[in-house]
């Protein structure tokens, strides 16, 4: 198992060049979204060193960053909803990362992102299943590491260094002959029984973590870590009591060089000391020190007669690696209720509530479920994008499974309504999957309910544009001030603003603010994943679809169940999901009397819709749902 470590060292320059020149615009874009919040960076084994590096980078921009293992993340669930999460995994397949990623999603983090150095990973498949953004997958040109994370770490360090806005040269780190001489001199003064005290400062912390990791995983020696000042608080006693079998590895950057040298000068002169130094004061110093530390690992392998790249793994070690432990840790509590309530609470943690507040929320949860379960429904109204059609497939239309369910509902005379921000494009999507004999039973509210018609009606939406004067005014103003950054589509009662590059909350808020300061009465901004819709009020509302159903059918007491994905204002389903019988497949409002998300924690978007639809039982002219 593994690769010869010396062979891995020979590949460093190739990986360095690849990572330095790779197009990382997608990584930069995604990390920009994470930079707005505190971040937890999650990794196992050797990848944990890269997590420490990422957390230092995050701290360097003025945000809180912390590296954690998957198990530490499990025990940190009370703070997950206040943080962004970044998962780093070379292979994207180990059980700890997959389990942690899946269960972290339950706690509603601000943003969840994974980065791997392999393609077609189980982690990416899991992300898709959960309805999350795709994992960023980069293909390491030399393939998998050996037993120890080596070239994958070089790649991670460089990619993260660049993605946080730092430049890097094309020339790799040069390891001079004098450095090899220093390594050899140091190694000649230690033996296989030595303990290594690794001292570090700022940017050298991730490298200290990595030295401990490699020495432990490959059984090369005992390693104790300490920063230069904490070393002065009693940790020096280890050296005093074991001076004959202890050596110092000092990681030195320009910022802590004076402190390092003064510290080392106070130690007994017979203690072997290896100085690993960098001339860089930036995060690049971590990269240089990381690569230099690999040569210490290689030399200790010679002393121990162990190849660090393939030290051998006992049977029990393999079993430990693959241990599926999550079910051993789960508490037997009302997890479903807590998950649904946490979605309502947003950034406030369920565990912050006092006992009375928790009881009140659980009572609201139970009451709403009971209300849904006891009701007979004659109609169902769906949002389209993100609810019936996954955003990834927005240009491909509904999948076959969803179409079959719609036909089953229509066969039993269940009235189906669609409330969408789209225009005529949705008509062709639906006609592909809904049997033609049912087209007269499907109501579509185009442009957020601005125009309503049946699926078999080709006159709606109207082809002639007679736009509202205020929308025309805003069209011109937006085009003038955001030219080149947005695309505008003007309809009679709706102006759609499609974002080209910047999808950040701040940029969207800037556009909304711009619209508001134009001081035009009767316009509302609602938001979808990729656009803003400016709609004329009170004429335009997705609730118009519900009114249309009530007014056009004999049963004026027609009971309607609504589904959408953007229930939190200014999401474009906030009004639809204010209906007393409404379920969200993603974002929810804080209202206890509507817009709950009861779906499993492992699904989102259209998978949540299918989850709900799997809970219904269809009768003639009505259906019931059992949550």
C-alpha positions as CSV (number, residue, x, y, z in Angstrom):
1,X,0.0,0.0,0.0
2,X,1.3,3.5,-0.9
3,X,4.3,4.8,-2.9
4,X,8.0,5.1,-2.2
5,X,8.3,8.4,-0.3
6,X,11.4,9.5,-2.3
7,X,9.4,9.1,-5.5
8,X,6.8,11.4,-4.1
9,X,9.4,14.0,-3.3
10,X,10.5,13.9,-7.0
11,X,6.9,14.8,-8.0
12,X,6.7,18.0,-5.9
13,X,7.8,20.3,-8.7
14,X,5.3,18.9,-11.1
15,X,2.4,19.4,-8.6
16,X,3.7,22.9,-7.7
17,X,3.7,24.0,-11.3
18,X,0.2,22.5,-11.9
19,X,-1.4,24.1,-8.8
20,X,0.3,27.5,-9.6
21,X,-1.1,27.7,-13.1
22,X,-4.5,26.0,-12.6
23,X,-7.6,28.1,-13.3
24,X,-9.2,28.5,-9.9
25,X,-11.8,31.1,-10.7
26,X,-14.6,28.7,-9.4
27,X,-12.7,28.2,-6.2
28,X,-12.2,31.9,-5.7
29,X,-15.9,32.5,-6.4
30,X,-17.1,29.9,-3.8
31,X,-14.6,30.9,-1.2
32,X,-15.7,34.5,-1.5
33,X,-19.1,33.3,-0.3
34,X,-17.5,31.6,2.7
35,X,-15.4,34.7,3.6
36,X,-18.4,36.5,5.0
37,X,-18.7,34.3,8.1
38,X,-16.6,32.4,10.6
39,X,-15.4,29.2,9.1
40,X,-14.8,25.6,10.3
41,X,-12.4,23.7,8.0
42,X,-12.8,20.0,8.2
43,X,-10.4,17.2,7.3
44,X,-9.0,13.9,8.4
45,X,-5.5,12.5,8.6
46,X,-3.0,14.4,6.5
47,X,-5.7,16.8,5.1
48,X,-6.0,18.3,8.5
49,X,-2.7,20.1,8.0
50,X,-4.4,21.9,5.0
51,X,-7.3,22.7,7.2
52,X,-5.0,24.5,9.6
53,X,-3.6,26.4,6.7
54,X,-7.0,27.4,5.4
55,X,-8.1,28.5,8.9
56,X,-5.0,30.7,9.1
57,X,-5.8,32.2,5.7
58,X,-9.3,33.0,6.9
59,X,-8.0,34.6,10.0
60,X,-5.6,36.7,7.9
61,X,-8.7,38.5,6.3
62,X,-10.2,39.3,9.7
63,X,-12.5,36.4,10.1
64,X,-12.5,33.6,12.7
65,X,-11.2,30.3,11.3
66,X,-10.8,27.0,13.0
67,X,-9.6,23.6,11.8
68,X,-11.5,20.6,13.1
69,X,-11.7,16.8,12.5
70,X,-15.0,15.3,11.5
71,X,-15.6,14.0,15.1
72,X,-14.8,17.5,16.5
73,X,-17.4,18.9,14.1
74,X,-19.9,16.4,15.4
75,X,-19.4,17.8,18.9
76,X,-19.5,21.4,17.6
77,X,-23.0,21.1,16.2
78,X,-24.3,23.9,18.4
79,X,-22.2,26.5,16.5
80,X,-22.5,25.1,12.9
81,X,-25.5,27.3,12.0
82,X,-23.3,30.3,12.7
83,X,-20.4,29.2,10.5
84,X,-19.5,28.4,6.9
85,X,-18.0,24.9,6.5
86,X,-15.1,23.9,4.2
87,X,-14.4,20.2,3.7
88,X,-10.9,19.3,2.3
89,X,-10.3,15.7,1.2
90,X,-7.8,14.5,-1.4
91,X,-10.0,11.5,-2.4
92,X,-13.4,12.7,-1.3
93,X,-14.3,9.2,-0.2
94,X,-13.3,8.4,3.3
95,X,-16.1,7.5,5.7
96,X,-15.4,10.3,8.2
97,X,-15.7,13.1,5.6
98,X,-18.8,11.6,4.0
99,X,-20.6,11.1,7.3
100,X,-19.5,14.5,8.6
101,X,-20.6,16.3,5.4
102,X,-24.0,14.6,5.4
103,X,-24.7,15.3,9.0
104,X,-23.3,18.8,9.1
105,X,-26.0,19.7,6.5
106,X,-28.6,19.0,9.1
107,X,-27.4,21.9,11.3
108,X,-28.0,24.5,8.5
109,X,-24.5,26.0,8.1
110,X,-24.2,29.4,6.5
111,X,-22.5,27.8,3.5
112,X,-21.2,24.3,2.8
113,X,-18.3,23.7,0.4
114,X,-16.1,20.7,-0.4
115,X,-12.8,20.6,-2.3
116,X,-11.2,17.4,-3.5
117,X,-8.1,16.5,-5.6
118,X,-9.9,13.7,-7.4
119,X,-12.9,13.7,-9.8
120,X,-16.2,11.8,-9.7
121,X,-15.9,11.5,-6.0
122,X,-18.5,10.0,-3.6
123,X,-18.4,13.4,-1.8
124,X,-19.7,15.1,-5.0
125,X,-22.4,12.5,-5.5
126,X,-23.5,13.0,-1.9
127,X,-23.6,16.8,-2.4
128,X,-25.8,16.4,-5.5
129,X,-28.1,14.1,-3.6
130,X,-28.4,16.7,-0.8
131,X,-29.3,19.3,-3.4
132,X,-26.2,21.3,-2.6
133,X,-23.7,23.1,-4.8
134,X,-21.4,20.7,-6.6
135,X,-18.1,19.9,-4.9
136,X,-15.1,21.6,-6.5
137,X,-13.0,18.7,-7.9
138,X,-9.5,19.2,-9.1
139,X,-7.5,16.3,-10.6
140,X,-4.1,15.9,-9.2
141,X,-1.8,15.3,-12.2
142,X,0.2,12.6,-10.3
143,X,-2.8,10.8,-8.9
144,X,-3.2,9.6,-5.3
145,X,-0.6,10.1,-2.6
146,X,1.2,7.2,-1.0
147,X,0.4,6.4,2.6
148,X,1.1,10.0,3.8
149,X,-0.5,13.1,2.4
150,X,2.4,14.7,0.5
151,X,1.8,16.1,-3.0
152,X,-1.9,16.5,-2.2
153,X,-0.9,18.9,0.6
154,X,1.4,20.9,-1.7
155,X,-1.6,21.2,-4.1
156,X,-4.1,22.2,-1.3
157,X,-1.7,24.8,0.2
158,X,-1.0,26.4,-3.2
159,X,-4.6,26.4,-4.3
160,X,-5.8,27.9,-1.0
161,X,-3.0,30.4,-0.9
162,X,-4.0,31.7,-4.4
163,X,-7.7,31.5,-3.7
164,X,-7.3,33.9,-0.8
165,X,-5.8,36.5,-3.1
166,X,-2.1,35.8,-2.8
167,X,0.2,35.6,-5.7
168,X,2.7,32.8,-6.3
169,X,5.6,32.4,-8.7
170,X,5.9,29.6,-11.3
171,X,9.2,28.5,-10.0
172,X,9.0,25.9,-7.3
173,X,10.7,26.1,-3.9
174,X,14.4,25.5,-4.3
175,X,16.0,23.2,-1.8
176,X,19.6,24.1,-1.5
177,X,22.5,21.8,-0.9
178,X,23.2,23.6,2.3
179,X,19.8,22.7,3.6
180,X,20.4,19.0,2.9
181,X,23.7,19.4,4.9
182,X,21.8,20.9,7.8
183,X,19.3,18.0,7.8
184,X,22.2,15.4,7.7
185,X,24.0,17.1,10.5
186,X,20.9,17.1,12.6
187,X,20.0,13.5,11.8
188,X,23.6,12.4,12.8
189,X,22.9,13.6,16.3
190,X,19.6,11.8,16.9
191,X,18.5,8.2,16.9
192,X,15.2,6.2,16.6
193,X,14.3,6.7,20.2
194,X,14.4,10.5,20.2
195,X,11.4,12.8,20.9
196,X,11.1,15.9,18.8
197,X,9.9,19.1,20.2
198,X,8.5,21.2,17.3
199,X,8.4,24.9,18.0
200,X,6.3,27.2,15.8
201,X,5.0,30.7,15.4
202,X,2.3,32.1,13.1
203,X,2.4,30.7,9.5
204,X,4.4,27.8,10.7
205,X,1.6,26.2,12.7
206,X,0.1,24.2,9.8
207,X,3.6,22.7,9.2
208,X,4.0,21.8,12.8
209,X,0.7,20.0,12.7
210,X,1.9,18.2,9.6
211,X,5.2,17.1,11.1
212,X,3.3,15.6,14.0
213,X,0.9,13.9,11.7
214,X,3.6,12.3,9.5
215,X,5.8,11.2,12.4
216,X,2.8,9.6,14.1
217,X,1.2,8.0,11.0
218,X,4.5,6.5,9.8
219,X,5.8,5.7,13.3
220,X,8.9,7.8,12.8
221,X,9.1,9.3,16.3
222,X,7.4,11.1,19.1
223,X,6.5,14.7,18.4
224,X,5.4,17.4,20.9
225,X,4.1,20.7,19.6
226,X,4.4,24.1,21.2
227,X,4.5,27.7,20.1
228,X,7.5,29.7,21.2
229,X,5.9,31.3,24.2
230,X,3.8,28.4,25.5
231,X,7.0,26.5,25.5
232,X,8.2,28.8,28.3
233,X,5.3,27.7,30.5
234,X,6.7,24.5,31.8
235,X,7.1,22.6,28.6
236,X,10.8,23.1,28.6
237,X,10.9,20.7,31.5
238,X,10.6,17.8,29.1
239,X,13.9,18.7,27.7
240,X,15.5,19.1,31.1
241,X,14.4,15.6,32.2
242,X,15.0,13.9,28.9
243,X,17.8,15.9,27.4
244,X,19.7,12.9,26.1
245,X,16.8,11.8,23.9
246,X,15.1,15.1,22.9
247,X,15.8,17.3,19.9
248,X,14.3,20.6,18.8
249,X,12.8,21.4,15.3
250,X,12.4,25.2,15.1
251,X,10.0,26.5,12.4
252,X,11.1,30.1,11.7
253,X,9.6,32.9,9.7
254,X,10.9,36.5,9.5
255,X,8.2,37.7,11.9
256,X,9.2,35.3,14.7
257,X,12.9,34.9,14.0
258,X,14.1,37.1,16.9
259,X,11.8,35.4,19.3
260,X,12.9,32.0,18.0
261,X,16.6,32.7,18.3
262,X,16.3,34.2,21.8
263,X,14.4,31.1,22.8
264,X,16.9,28.7,21.4
265,X,19.8,30.6,22.9
266,X,18.5,29.8,26.4
267,X,18.5,26.1,25.8
268,X,21.4,23.7,26.7
269,X,23.9,23.7,23.9
270,X,24.0,19.9,23.7
271,X,20.3,19.7,22.5
272,X,20.2,19.0,18.8
273,X,18.4,21.8,16.9
274,X,17.1,21.9,13.3
275,X,16.1,25.2,12.0
276,X,13.5,25.1,9.1
277,X,13.4,28.7,7.9
278,X,11.5,30.7,5.3
279,X,12.2,34.3,4.1
280,X,8.5,34.9,3.4
281,X,6.4,36.9,5.8
282,X,3.1,35.8,4.0
283,X,1.2,32.5,3.8
284,X,3.7,31.4,1.1
285,X,6.1,30.8,4.1
286,X,3.9,27.9,5.1
287,X,4.3,26.3,1.6
288,X,8.1,26.6,1.7
289,X,8.3,25.2,5.3
290,X,5.9,22.4,4.4
291,X,8.1,21.2,1.5
292,X,11.3,21.5,3.6
293,X,9.7,19.5,6.4
294,X,9.2,16.6,4.0
295,X,12.9,16.1,3.8
296,X,13.1,15.7,7.6
297,X,10.4,13.1,7.3
298,X,12.4,11.3,4.6
299,X,15.5,11.3,6.7
300,X,13.8,10.0,9.8
301,X,12.4,7.2,7.7
302,X,16.0,6.1,7.0
303,X,16.9,6.1,10.7
304,X,13.8,4.0,11.5
305,X,14.2,1.8,8.5
306,X,10.6,2.7,7.5
307,X,9.5,4.1,4.1
308,X,7.1,6.9,5.1
309,X,5.3,6.4,1.8
310,X,4.4,2.8,2.5
311,X,5.0,1.9,6.2
312,X,2.5,-1.0,6.2
313,X,-0.9,-1.1,7.7
314,X,-2.1,-3.8,10.2
315,X,-5.5,-5.4,9.7
316,X,-6.9,-3.6,12.8
317,X,-5.7,-0.3,11.3
318,X,-7.7,-0.8,8.2
319,X,-10.8,-1.7,10.3
320,X,-10.3,1.4,12.4
321,X,-10.1,3.5,9.2
322,X,-13.4,2.1,7.9
323,X,-15.2,2.2,11.2
324,X,-18.8,3.5,10.7
325,X,-19.3,5.2,14.1
326,X,-22.0,7.8,13.6
327,X,-24.9,5.6,14.8
328,X,-22.9,4.9,18.0
329,X,-22.9,8.6,18.9
330,X,-26.4,9.8,18.0
331,X,-28.6,10.7,20.9
332,X,-32.1,9.3,21.2
333,X,-33.9,12.6,21.0
334,X,-36.7,14.0,18.8
335,X,-34.2,14.8,16.1
336,X,-36.8,15.4,13.4
337,X,-38.5,18.1,15.4
338,X,-35.2,19.8,16.3
339,X,-34.1,19.8,12.7
340,X,-37.4,21.4,11.5
341,X,-37.3,23.9,14.3
342,X,-33.7,24.8,13.7
343,X,-34.5,25.6,10.1
344,X,-37.1,28.1,11.4
345,X,-34.6,29.7,13.9
346,X,-32.0,30.4,11.3
347,X,-28.8,31.7,12.9
348,X,-30.1,31.2,16.4
349,X,-29.3,27.8,17.7
350,X,-32.1,25.6,19.1
351,X,-29.8,25.0,22.1
352,X,-29.8,28.7,22.9
353,X,-33.5,28.6,23.7
354,X,-34.6,28.2,27.3
355,X,-36.8,25.3,28.3
356,X,-40.1,27.2,27.8
357,X,-39.1,28.4,24.3
358,X,-38.1,24.9,23.3
359,X,-41.4,23.5,24.5
360,X,-43.4,26.2,22.7
361,X,-41.5,25.5,19.4
362,X,-42.0,21.7,19.8
363,X,-45.7,22.3,20.4
364,X,-45.9,24.5,17.3
365,X,-44.1,21.8,15.3
366,X,-46.5,19.1,16.5
367,X,-49.6,21.3,15.9
368,X,-48.6,22.0,12.4
369,X,-47.9,18.4,11.5
370,X,-51.3,17.4,13.0
371,X,-53.1,20.1,11.0
372,X,-51.5,18.9,7.8
373,X,-52.1,15.2,8.6
374,X,-55.8,15.8,9.4
375,X,-56.7,17.8,6.3
376,X,-58.2,16.6,3.0
377,X,-56.7,18.5,0.0
378,X,-58.3,18.9,-3.4
379,X,-55.5,20.8,-5.0
380,X,-51.7,21.2,-4.9
381,X,-49.8,24.3,-6.0
382,X,-46.0,24.1,-6.8
383,X,-43.3,26.6,-7.3
384,X,-41.3,25.4,-10.4
385,X,-37.6,26.0,-10.2
386,X,-36.0,24.4,-7.2
387,X,-39.3,22.6,-6.3
388,X,-40.5,20.6,-9.3
389,X,-37.4,21.1,-11.4
390,X,-33.9,21.0,-9.9
391,X,-31.9,24.2,-10.5
392,X,-29.2,22.1,-12.2
393,X,-31.8,20.9,-14.7
394,X,-33.5,24.3,-15.2
395,X,-32.8,24.1,-19.0
396,X,-33.7,20.4,-19.3
397,X,-37.1,20.4,-17.7
398,X,-38.8,18.0,-15.3
399,X,-37.5,14.5,-14.9
400,X,-39.6,11.4,-15.7
401,X,-40.3,10.5,-12.0
402,X,-41.8,13.9,-11.2
403,X,-43.9,13.8,-14.4
404,X,-45.4,10.4,-13.5
405,X,-46.5,11.7,-10.1
406,X,-48.2,14.7,-11.6
407,X,-50.1,12.4,-13.9
408,X,-51.1,10.2,-11.0
409,X,-52.5,13.2,-9.2
410,X,-54.4,14.5,-12.3
411,X,-55.8,11.1,-12.9
412,X,-57.6,11.3,-9.6
413,X,-59.0,14.8,-10.4
414,X,-56.5,16.6,-8.1
415,X,-56.1,20.2,-9.4
416,X,-52.5,21.2,-10.0
417,X,-51.3,24.7,-10.1
418,X,-47.8,26.0,-11.0
419,X,-46.7,29.4,-9.7
420,X,-43.5,30.5,-11.4
421,X,-41.4,33.5,-12.2
422,X,-40.9,32.1,-15.7
423,X,-42.8,32.7,-18.9
424,X,-43.7,30.4,-21.8
425,X,-40.7,28.2,-21.4
426,X,-42.4,26.3,-18.6
427,X,-45.3,25.4,-20.9
428,X,-43.1,23.3,-23.2
429,X,-41.4,21.7,-20.1
430,X,-44.7,20.6,-18.6
431,X,-46.2,19.5,-21.9
432,X,-43.3,17.0,-22.3
433,X,-44.2,15.1,-19.2
434,X,-48.0,15.8,-18.5
435,X,-50.4,13.7,-20.6
436,X,-52.2,15.9,-23.1
437,X,-55.6,14.8,-21.8
438,X,-54.8,16.6,-18.5
439,X,-53.6,19.9,-19.9
440,X,-56.9,21.5,-19.2
441,X,-56.6,20.6,-15.5
442,X,-53.2,22.3,-15.0
443,X,-53.2,26.0,-14.1
444,X,-50.0,28.0,-14.6
445,X,-49.3,31.4,-12.9
446,X,-46.6,32.9,-15.2
447,X,-44.4,35.8,-14.1
448,X,-45.1,35.2,-10.4
449,X,-48.8,35.1,-10.9
450,X,-49.0,38.2,-13.2
451,X,-50.7,36.1,-15.9
452,X,-52.7,32.9,-15.4
453,X,-53.9,30.3,-17.8
454,X,-54.3,26.6,-18.4
455,X,-51.6,24.4,-19.8
456,X,-53.6,24.0,-23.0
457,X,-54.0,27.7,-23.6
458,X,-51.5,29.1,-26.1
459,X,-52.7,32.7,-25.7
460,X,-51.2,33.0,-22.2
461,X,-48.8,34.4,-21.5
462,X,-49.4,37.4,-23.8
463,X,-46.9,37.8,-26.6
464,X,-47.5,41.6,-26.9
465,X,-45.4,43.6,-24.3
466,X,-47.3,46.5,-22.8
467,X,-45.0,47.1,-19.8
468,X,-45.9,48.9,-16.7
469,X,-44.4,52.5,-16.8
470,X,-42.6,52.1,-13.5
471,X,-41.0,48.9,-14.7
472,X,-39.9,50.7,-17.9
473,X,-38.3,53.4,-15.8
474,X,-36.5,50.9,-13.6
475,X,-35.4,49.0,-16.7
476,X,-33.6,52.1,-18.0
477,X,-32.1,53.0,-14.6
478,X,-30.8,49.5,-13.9
479,X,-29.4,49.3,-17.4
480,X,-27.6,52.6,-17.0
481,X,-26.1,51.8,-13.6
482,X,-25.4,48.1,-13.9
483,X,-24.6,47.8,-17.6
484,X,-22.6,44.6,-18.4
485,X,-23.2,43.1,-15.0
486,X,-26.8,42.1,-15.4
487,X,-29.3,41.0,-18.1
488,X,-32.8,42.5,-18.0
489,X,-36.0,41.0,-19.3
490,X,-39.0,43.3,-19.3
491,X,-42.6,41.9,-19.4
492,X,-46.0,43.5,-18.8
493,X,-45.9,43.3,-15.0
494,X,-42.4,41.9,-14.2
495,X,-38.8,43.0,-14.7
496,X,-36.3,40.1,-14.3
497,X,-32.8,41.0,-13.3
498,X,-30.4,38.1,-14.2
499,X,-27.0,38.2,-12.6
500,X,-24.0,37.5,-14.8
501,X,-21.1,37.1,-12.5
502,X,-21.5,38.3,-8.9
503,X,-24.2,36.2,-7.1
504,X,-23.2,37.4,-3.6
505,X,-25.8,38.5,-1.1
506,X,-24.1,41.9,-0.8
507,X,-24.4,42.5,-4.6
508,X,-28.0,41.4,-4.7
509,X,-28.7,43.7,-1.7
510,X,-27.0,46.5,-3.6
511,X,-29.4,46.0,-6.5
512,X,-32.4,45.8,-4.2
513,X,-31.3,49.0,-2.4
514,X,-30.9,50.8,-5.8
515,X,-34.4,49.9,-6.8
516,X,-35.8,51.1,-3.5
517,X,-34.0,54.5,-3.6
518,X,-35.7,55.2,-6.9
519,X,-38.7,55.7,-4.6
520,X,-41.3,54.1,-6.9
521,X,-44.4,52.9,-5.1
522,X,-46.0,49.6,-6.0
523,X,-42.9,47.5,-6.8
524,X,-41.7,44.5,-4.9
525,X,-38.3,42.7,-5.3
526,X,-38.3,38.9,-4.9
527,X,-35.3,36.6,-5.3
528,X,-34.6,33.3,-6.9
529,X,-31.3,31.4,-7.1
530,X,-30.0,33.3,-10.2
531,X,-32.2,36.4,-10.5
532,X,-34.3,39.1,-9.0
533,X,-37.9,39.7,-10.1
534,X,-39.4,43.2,-9.8
535,X,-43.1,42.7,-9.8
536,X,-46.1,45.2,-9.8
537,X,-48.1,45.2,-6.6
538,X,-50.7,44.4,-5.6
539,X,-51.6,43.0,-9.1
540,X,-48.8,40.3,-9.1
541,X,-48.7,37.5,-6.5
542,X,-48.2,33.8,-6.6
543,X,-51.3,33.7,-4.3
544,X,-53.3,34.7,-7.5
545,X,-53.0,31.1,-8.6
546,X,-54.8,29.9,-5.4
547,X,-57.5,32.6,-6.0
548,X,-57.9,31.4,-9.6
549,X,-58.4,27.8,-8.5
550,X,-60.9,28.8,-5.8
551,X,-62.9,31.0,-8.3
552,X,-62.9,28.6,-11.2
553,X,-64.0,25.4,-9.6
554,X,-67.4,24.3,-8.3
555,X,-65.9,23.5,-4.9
556,X,-65.2,27.0,-3.6
557,X,-63.9,25.4,-0.4
558,X,-61.2,23.7,-2.3
559,X,-58.3,23.0,0.1
560,X,-54.9,23.7,-1.3
561,X,-51.4,22.5,-0.3
562,X,-48.5,24.7,-1.5
563,X,-44.9,23.7,-2.1
564,X,-41.9,26.1,-2.7
565,X,-38.2,26.5,-2.0
566,X,-37.8,30.2,-1.2
567,X,-40.0,30.8,1.7
568,X,-37.8,33.2,3.5
569,X,-38.2,36.9,2.5
570,X,-37.3,38.2,-0.1
571,X,-37.4,34.7,-1.6
572,X,-39.9,34.5,-4.5
573,X,-42.0,31.9,-2.6
574,X,-42.4,33.9,0.7
575,X,-46.0,34.8,-0.1
576,X,-47.0,31.4,-1.6
577,X,-45.7,29.7,1.5
578,X,-47.5,32.1,3.8
579,X,-50.6,30.0,3.0
580,X,-51.8,28.1,6.1
581,X,-51.1,24.8,4.4
582,X,-47.6,25.1,2.9
583,X,-44.3,23.1,3.0
584,X,-40.9,24.3,2.0
585,X,-38.3,22.1,0.3
586,X,-35.5,24.5,1.3
587,X,-35.7,27.9,2.9
588,X,-38.3,28.7,5.5
589,X,-39.8,31.8,7.2
590,X,-39.9,32.1,11.0
591,X,-43.7,31.9,11.0
592,X,-44.9,29.1,13.2
593,X,-48.2,28.8,11.3
594,X,-46.9,28.2,7.8
595,X,-43.9,27.4,5.7
596,X,-42.4,24.5,7.6
597,X,-39.7,22.2,6.2
598,X,-40.3,18.7,7.5
599,X,-38.2,16.9,4.9
600,X,-35.4,14.6,5.8
601,X,-32.2,16.3,6.7
602,X,-30.5,14.3,3.9
603,X,-32.6,15.8,1.0
604,X,-33.2,19.3,-0.5
605,X,-34.9,20.9,-3.5
606,X,-36.7,18.4,-5.8
607,X,-35.6,15.5,-3.6
608,X,-37.5,17.1,-0.7
609,X,-40.5,17.5,-3.0
610,X,-40.3,13.8,-3.9
611,X,-40.0,13.0,-0.2
612,X,-43.2,14.9,0.6
613,X,-45.0,13.4,-2.4
614,X,-44.0,10.0,-1.2
615,X,-46.0,10.7,2.0
616,X,-49.3,11.4,0.3
617,X,-52.2,9.0,-0.3
618,X,-54.4,9.8,-3.3
619,X,-58.2,9.3,-3.4
620,X,-60.8,10.4,-5.9
621,X,-60.9,14.2,-5.9
622,X,-58.7,14.6,-2.8
623,X,-55.5,13.4,-1.2
624,X,-54.0,13.3,2.3
625,X,-50.4,13.7,3.5
626,X,-48.9,11.9,6.5
627,X,-45.8,13.7,7.8
